[in-house]
Amino acid sequence: MEFKPAQLDRMALAQLQQFEHELRERTSAEIVVVAYQASADAAQGARSNGEREQ
């Protein structure tokens, strides 16, 4: 399956950044959260192979 960087709106990006911040505080680790989404080509390939998208 292929993935590309997720295209997030401002609200979703802010929520993701807040989540990342909370994880850093809870774990005392330098955590970086990266958001990807399945590319259209990969999703089409999964459907043609009879696989379900999650």
Stockholm file with secondary structure:
# STOCKHOLM 1.0

chainA/1-54         MEFKPAQLDRMALAQLQQFEHELRERTSAEIVVVAYQASADAAQGARSNGEREQ
#=GR chainA/1-54 SS CCEEECCCCHHHHHHHHHHHHHHHHHHTSCCCCCCEEECHHHHHHHHHTTCCCC
#=GC SS_cons        CCEEECCCCHHHHHHHHHHHHHHHHHHTSCCCCCCEEECHHHHHHHHHTTCCCC
//
